[in-house]
Amino acid sequence: MDTSRRTKIVATAGPATDDPAVLVEMIRAGVNVVRLNASHGTREDLRRRMSLVREAAASADRTVGVLLDLGGPKIRIECFVGGRIQLAEGQPFTLDTAMDPKAGTAHAVGVAYENLPRDVSPGDTLLLSDGQIVFDVERVHGTRIECRVRLGGELSDRKGLNRQGGGISAPALSDKDRDDILLAAEEKVDYVAVSFARDAADIEQARSLVRRAGGTAHIVAKIERHEAIANLAGIVGAADVIMVARGDLAVEMGYAELTGLQKTIIHQSRARNRVVITATQMMESMIQSPVPTRAEVSDVANAVMDGTDAVMLSAESATGRYPVKAVQAMAQVIGGAEKYQLAHSRTRHRVDGSFHGTEEAIAMAVMYTANHLKVRAIVALTESGATPLWMSRIRSDIPIYAFTRHEETRRRVTLYRGVYPVVYDVTGPQSVETLYNSIFARLLELSLVRRGDLVILTKGELSGVEGGTNSMQILQVA
């Protein structure tokens, strides 16, 4: 088990990872969670890739989580007759929701969202292809939105479209998303990500649909709408995980604000004991290049030093030429950044205010002790993974081992910064001495400690009961 890196890596599966040998190599290189993008491919593709991930994890002898990223209400243009056009600055161009989806020309193209004419007005700015193309809306008439090109260039089929400043009324969950949630429940996916969430109600709706379908996935809120920033506190409170989805967020909010927004979202999420993923274009050049740019290295390192739980690869791993090298490069950058962060590993996290329960109080006591005592490891006997999560919110260079009998919990904690899953069944009658000796044996078997090391153990008075952690012990490995 590699515990040298605390920040986790999420990698997107796609055509570049369909070779099982490549996926195994990526997992061995450091992938902790695999993301499946429901915006691309069929249900059969998603099922096949979920199966590939689980087979590859077994082959690599690693625990790997699965995140299903719902497509959401991504507003896209339709297709051009020739697949792409060239737009010049100042030329008129029309978006038409009633146009034949395959009949786009250099003068007009269809839009896959029929309510767009109701959501925009003359004077609005529309951004396409992640802001590389900019339109000024001049007139809205029926199904037609007549624009003028402010920033031109090449525009190709099915590119995304945003209104600067937000305001698109499309609901966060589409009919396809609802179908994909059923798939997530059937396949026992660990995380479901809600794209373009506007407020806490969107997150609660997704959670309700997952639970109704029999799923136990935790809910990821992707922050990428203008409205999400206005409602950030509510979304953070409702979600289990927050994703800083920097692509559409930058388009809606403006690139200049992106870095400050990223730091704010990470800080507020950690303060509320939520998990955070930083995503989009982290090593974009590695889609074509075997090495990252220096700017990309700094970008990943800064996210790590801001306290993100995980950094994410998108097209770099899904369709790029060097998926394994991208994972290796990201792991190396994380390791380099964490070396400099260790000098500042003690924080004042949650020293003010009241705790919300026994588990949080125990977690805080453990991490305070660990930061002031020479402890080799922290062992949490856990059913749900809640106590390791509380602990991981506090910076410390001491690894936290989630000892659990539940495979679902082991997969879930793969996303938590500094937490590592260990197979262990705590149930059944046994003396305290037998329990301690079996824990020591497991740690020694995995080469995680040496005899004589100090470890901190957290557990509940009643073994196998979720939410029952109520004690901590400082033990010496015998």
C-alpha positions in Angstrom: 0.0 0.0 0.0 1.4 3.4 -1.1 0.9 6.0 1.6 3.4 8.5 0.4 0.7 10.6 -1.4 -2.2 11.9 0.6 -4.1 13.8 -2.2 -6.1 11.5 -4.3 -6.3 11.2 -8.1 -9.6 10.9 -10.1 -9.2 9.8 -13.7 -11.8 9.7 -16.4 -12.4 6.5 -18.3 -12.9 6.6 -22.1 -11.6 5.2 -25.3 -8.0 5.6 -24.2 -8.6 3.4 -21.2 -10.6 0.6 -22.9 -7.5 -1.6 -23.1 -7.6 -3.4 -19.7 -3.8 -3.4 -19.5 -3.8 0.4 -19.7 -6.4 0.7 -17.0 -4.4 -1.6 -14.7 -1.3 0.4 -15.3 -3.1 3.6 -14.5 -4.4 2.2 -11.3 -1.0 1.1 -10.3 0.4 4.5 -11.2 -1.9 6.1 -8.6 -5.6 6.3 -9.7 -7.9 6.2 -6.7 -11.3 6.9 -8.2 -12.4 6.4 -11.8 -14.9 8.9 -13.3 -17.4 7.8 -15.9 -18.8 10.6 -18.0 -22.5 10.0 -18.8 -22.4 12.7 -21.4 -20.6 10.5 -23.7 -21.3 7.0 -25.0 -24.3 4.6 -24.4 -25.5 2.9 -21.3 -23.8 -0.2 -22.7 -20.5 1.7 -22.8 -21.0 2.8 -19.2 -21.7 -0.7 -18.0 -18.8 -2.1 -19.9 -16.4 0.5 -18.5 -17.7 0.0 -14.9 -17.0 -3.7 -15.3 -13.5 -2.9 -16.7 -12.7 -0.7 -13.8 -13.6 -3.4 -11.2 -11.7 -6.0 -13.1 -8.6 -3.8 -13.4 -8.8 -2.9 -9.7 -8.9 -6.6 -8.8 -5.9 -7.3 -11.2 -3.9 -4.4 -9.6 -5.0 -5.5 -6.1 -6.2 -2.0 -5.3 -9.4 -0.5 -3.9 -10.8 1.9 -6.5 -14.0 4.0 -6.3 -16.3 4.8 -9.2 -17.9 8.2 -9.8 -20.7 8.5 -12.4 -20.9 12.1 -13.7 -24.4 13.0 -14.9 -24.6 15.0 -18.1 -27.0 17.6 -16.7 -28.5 20.4 -18.8 -25.5 21.1 -20.9 -26.8 23.5 -23.6 -25.2 22.5 -26.9 -25.5 23.7 -30.5 -26.5 21.0 -33.1 -24.4 19.9 -36.1 -23.1 21.6 -39.2 -23.4 20.1 -42.7 -19.6 19.9 -43.0 -18.9 19.3 -39.3 -17.4 22.7 -38.6 -17.4 26.3 -39.8 -15.2 29.4 -39.5 -16.6 32.5 -37.9 -15.3 36.0 -38.5 -15.6 38.9 -36.0 -18.5 41.1 -36.8 -20.5 38.7 -38.9 -24.1 37.9 -38.1 -25.0 34.5 -36.9 -28.3 32.9 -35.8 -29.1 30.2 -33.3 -32.4 28.5 -34.0 -34.0 25.9 -31.8 -36.4 24.9 -34.6 -33.6 24.3 -37.2 -32.8 20.8 -38.6 -30.2 19.4 -36.1 -27.9 18.4 -39.0 -28.3 21.4 -41.3 -26.0 24.0 -39.7 -24.3 26.5 -42.0 -21.9 29.4 -41.8 -25.0 31.6 -41.1 -27.0 29.5 -38.6 -27.1 26.4 -36.5 -29.7 24.6 -34.4 -29.7 24.5 -30.6 -30.6 21.4 -28.5 -32.5 23.4 -25.8 -35.8 24.7 -27.0 -36.3 27.2 -24.1 -33.1 29.1 -24.9 -35.0 32.0 -26.6 -36.9 32.6 -23.4 -33.7 32.7 -21.3 -31.8 35.3 -23.3 -32.4 38.9 -24.3 -30.8 41.5 -26.6 -27.6 42.7 -25.0 -26.7 39.3 -23.5 -23.4 37.6 -24.2 -23.3 34.0 -25.2 -20.1 31.9 -25.0 -19.5 28.8 -27.0 -16.8 26.1 -27.0 -15.6 27.0 -23.4 -15.6 30.7 -24.2 -13.4 30.5 -27.4 -16.3 31.8 -29.4 -18.3 34.9 -28.2 -21.7 36.1 -29.5 -23.6 39.3 -28.7 -27.3 38.8 -28.8 -29.0 41.5 -31.0 -32.6 40.2 -31.4 -34.8 37.3 -30.2 -37.7 36.4 -32.5 -39.7 33.2 -32.0 -37.2 30.3 -32.1 -34.4 32.5 -33.5 -31.7 34.2 -31.6 -29.9 36.7 -33.9 -26.4 37.4 -32.8 -23.2 39.1 -33.9 -19.8 37.5 -33.6 -17.6 39.3 -31.1 -14.8 36.7 -31.0 -14.6 34.4 -34.0 -12.7 31.2 -34.8 -13.6 27.6 -35.6 -16.9 26.2 -34.4 -17.7 22.5 -34.7 -20.6 20.2 -33.9 -22.2 19.9 -30.5 -20.2 22.5 -28.7 -21.4 23.8 -25.4 -23.1 27.2 -25.0 -23.3 29.4 -21.9 -24.9 32.7 -21.1 -22.4 34.9 -19.4 -23.6 35.7 -15.8 -25.8 32.6 -15.8 -29.6 32.6 -15.9 -30.3 29.5 -18.0 -33.5 28.0 -16.6 -32.9 24.4 -17.5 -33.3 22.1 -14.5 -30.2 20.4 -13.1 -31.6 16.9 -13.7 -32.7 15.9 -17.2 -34.8 12.8 -18.1 -31.5 11.1 -19.2 -30.0 11.9 -15.8 -32.9 10.2 -14.1 -32.3 7.1 -16.2 -28.5 7.2 -15.4 -29.3 7.4 -11.7 -31.1 4.1 -12.0 -28.0 2.7 -13.7 -25.8 4.1 -10.9 -28.0 2.3 -8.3 -28.0 -1.0 -10.2 -24.2 -0.9 -10.6 -23.6 0.2 -7.0 -21.7 3.2 -8.0 -19.9 5.0 -5.1 -20.5 8.6 -6.2 -23.0 10.4 -8.4 -22.1 13.9 -9.6 -24.8 16.5 -10.3 -23.8 18.8 -13.2 -24.9 22.4 -13.2 -26.4 22.3 -9.8 -28.1 25.6 -8.9 -29.0 25.2 -5.2 -29.4 22.7 -2.4 -32.7 21.5 -3.7 -31.0 20.1 -6.8 -28.7 18.1 -4.6 -31.5 16.8 -2.4 -33.5 15.8 -5.4 -30.6 13.8 -6.8 -30.1 12.1 -3.4 -33.8 11.3 -3.2 -33.8 9.7 -6.6 -30.6 7.6 -5.8 -32.1 6.4 -2.5 -35.5 5.6 -4.2 -33.7 3.5 -6.7 -31.9 1.6 -4.0 -28.5 3.2 -4.4 -26.2 4.3 -1.6 -24.0 6.6 -3.6 -22.8 9.9 -2.1 -23.7 13.0 -4.0 -21.1 15.3 -5.7 -22.2 18.9 -6.4 -20.4 20.3 -9.4 -20.0 24.1 -9.0 -20.1 25.5 -12.5 -23.1 27.8 -12.6 -23.3 31.5 -11.6 -26.3 30.6 -9.5 -24.2 27.9 -7.6 -21.8 30.6 -6.4 -24.7 32.7 -5.0 -26.1 29.6 -3.3 -22.8 28.0 -2.3 -23.4 27.7 1.4 -26.6 25.8 0.9 -25.1 23.5 -1.7 -22.1 22.7 0.5 -24.4 21.9 3.3 -26.5 19.5 1.2 -23.8 17.7 -0.7 -21.3 15.1 0.4 -18.6 16.2 -2.1 -18.0 19.5 -3.9 -16.3 19.5 -7.3 -14.7 22.8 -8.5 -15.7 22.3 -12.2 -13.5 25.1 -13.6 -14.5 24.9 -17.3 -18.1 26.1 -17.3 -17.5 28.0 -14.0 -14.9 30.2 -15.7 -17.1 30.8 -18.7 -20.1 31.9 -16.6 -18.1 33.9 -14.0 -15.2 35.1 -16.0 -11.7 33.7 -16.1 -10.2 36.5 -13.9 -12.3 35.3 -10.8 -11.6 31.6 -11.2 -8.5 31.2 -8.9 -10.1 33.2 -6.1 -13.3 31.2 -6.5 -11.4 27.9 -6.4 -9.7 28.8 -3.1 -13.0 30.1 -1.6 -14.9 26.9 -2.6 -12.1 24.6 -1.2 -11.9 26.6 2.1 -15.7 26.7 2.6 -16.1 23.0 1.8 -13.4 21.9 4.2 -14.7 24.1 6.9 -18.0 22.3 6.6 -16.2 18.9 6.6 -17.0 18.2 3.0 -14.7 16.4 0.5 -13.4 18.5 -2.5 -12.4 17.6 -6.0 -10.6 20.2 -8.2 -11.2 19.5 -11.9 -10.8 20.6 -15.5 -7.8 21.2 -17.7 -5.3 20.3 -14.9 -2.9 18.8 -17.3 -4.6 19.6 -20.6 -1.4 19.6 -22.7 -0.9 16.0 -21.9 -3.7 15.0 -24.2 -1.0 15.4 -26.9 2.2 15.8 -24.9 4.1 13.2 -22.7 5.0 15.9 -20.2 2.9 18.7 -18.5 3.6 22.4 -18.9 5.2 24.3 -16.0 1.9 26.2 -15.6 0.0 22.9 -15.2 2.5 21.7 -12.6 1.9 24.9 -10.6 -1.9 24.6 -11.0 -2.0 21.1 -9.6 0.4 21.9 -6.8 -1.6 25.0 -5.8 -4.8 23.0 -5.6 -3.0 20.4 -3.4 -1.6 23.1 -1.1 -5.1 24.7 -0.9 -6.3 21.5 0.7 -8.2 19.8 -2.1 -8.9 16.1 -1.4 -8.5 15.1 -5.1 -7.4 16.4 -8.4 -9.0 15.2 -11.6 -8.0 14.2 -15.1 -10.6 14.5 -17.8 -9.7 14.3 -21.5 -6.1 13.7 -20.5 -7.0 10.1 -19.5 -10.2 9.6 -21.4 -9.0 10.3 -24.9 -5.4 11.5 -24.6 -2.4 9.8 -26.1 -0.6 9.4 -22.7 -3.1 8.3 -20.0 -0.6 6.5 -17.9 2.0 9.2 -18.1 -0.6 11.8 -17.1 -1.4 9.8 -13.9 2.3 9.4 -13.2 3.0 13.1 -13.7 0.1 14.1 -11.5 1.2 11.8 -8.7 4.7 13.2 -8.9 3.5 16.8 -8.7 1.2 16.0 -5.7 4.2 14.4 -3.9 6.3 17.5 -4.6 3.6 19.8 -3.3 2.9 17.8 -0.2 6.6 17.9 0.9 6.3 21.7 1.2 2.9 21.5 2.9 4.0 19.3 5.7 5.8 22.2 7.4 2.3 23.7 7.8 0.4 20.6 8.7 -1.0 21.8 12.0 -4.1 24.0 11.6 -6.6 25.7 13.8 -9.4 23.8 12.1 -12.6 23.7 14.2 -10.9 25.0 17.4 -13.7 27.4 17.8 -17.4 26.5 18.1 -19.1 23.3 19.1 -18.9 19.8 17.6 -21.9 18.2 16.0 -21.5 14.8 17.6 -19.3 12.3 19.4 -17.5 11.2 16.2 -16.4 14.7 15.3 -15.2 15.3 18.9 -13.2 12.0 18.9 -11.8 12.8 15.4 -10.6 16.3 16.6 -9.1 14.9 19.7 -7.2 12.2 17.7 -5.8 14.7 15.2 -4.8 17.2 17.9 -2.9 14.3 19.7 -1.4 13.0 16.5 0.0 16.5 15.6 1.7 16.7 19.0 2.9 13.2 19.6 5.2 11.0 17.5 2.6 8.7 16.1 3.2 6.4 13.2 -0.4 5.7 12.2 -4.1 6.3 13.0 -6.4 3.3 12.8 -10.2 3.9 12.7 -12.4 0.9 13.1 -15.3 2.1 11.0 -18.6 1.0 9.4 -19.5 4.0 7.3 -16.2 5.8 7.0 -17.5 8.9 8.9 -14.8 9.1 11.5 -11.9 8.9 9.0 -13.7 11.7 7.1 -13.8 13.9 10.1 -10.1 13.2 10.8 -9.1 13.9 7.2 -10.4 17.5 7.3 -7.4 18.4 9.6 -4.0 18.6 7.9 -1.6 16.0 9.3 1.2 14.0 7.7 0.1 10.9 9.6 -1.8 8.3 7.5 -5.3 7.4 8.6 -6.3 3.7 8.0 -10.0 3.0 7.7 -10.3 -0.6 8.9 -13.6 -1.9 7.7 -15.4 -5.0 6.7 -17.6 -3.2 4.1 -16.3 -3.1 0.5 -18.6 -0.1 -0.2 -17.0 1.9 2.6 -13.5 0.9 1.4 -14.3 2.2 -2.0 -15.9 5.4 -0.7 -12.9 6.5 1.5 -10.6 6.2 -1.6 -11.6 9.9 -2.2 -10.7 11.2 1.3 -7.4 12.9 1.5 -4.9 11.0 3.7 -7.3 8.0 4.3 -6.4 4.5 3.1 -8.8 1.5 3.2 -7.9 -1.7 4.9 -9.9 -4.9 4.9 -10.8 -5.9 8.5 -13.8 -7.4 10.2 -14.2 -6.2 13.7 -17.4 -8.1 14.4 -17.5 -11.2 16.6 -16.7 -11.7 20.3 -13.1 -11.1 21.2 -11.1 -9.7 24.1 -9.5 -6.3 24.1 -6.0 -8.0 23.9 -7.1 -10.1 21.0 -8.4 -7.1 19.2 -5.3 -5.1 19.6 -3.0 -8.0 18.6 -5.1 -8.6 15.4 -4.9 -4.9 14.5 -1.1 -5.0 15.0 -0.8 -8.1 12.9 -2.7 -6.5 10.1 -0.6 -3.3 10.2 2.7 -5.4 10.3 1.4 -7.7 7.5 1.0 -4.6 5.2 4.3 -3.1 6.3 2.5 0.0 7.6 4.2 0.1 11.0 7.1 -1.4 12.9 7.1 -3.0 16.4 7.5 -0.3 19.0 5.7 2.4 17.0 2.8 4.3 18.5 -0.6 4.2 16.9 -3.9 5.8 17.8 -7.0 3.6 17.6 -10.6 4.9 17.4 -13.5 2.5 17.9 -17.0 2.2 19.2 -18.1 0.5 22.4 -20.4 -1.8 20.3 -18.5 -3.4 17.4 -20.2 -3.3 14.0 -22.6 -0.5 14.8 -22.6 2.5 12.4 -22.1 5.9 14.0 -20.9 4.5 17.3 -17.2 5.7 17.5 -16.8 7.0 21.1 -13.3 6.2 22.2 -9.6 6.6 21.3 -6.5 4.8 22.6 -2.8 5.4 22.2 -1.2 2.0 21.7 2.3 0.7 21.1 2.7 -2.0 18.5 3.8 -5.2 20.1 
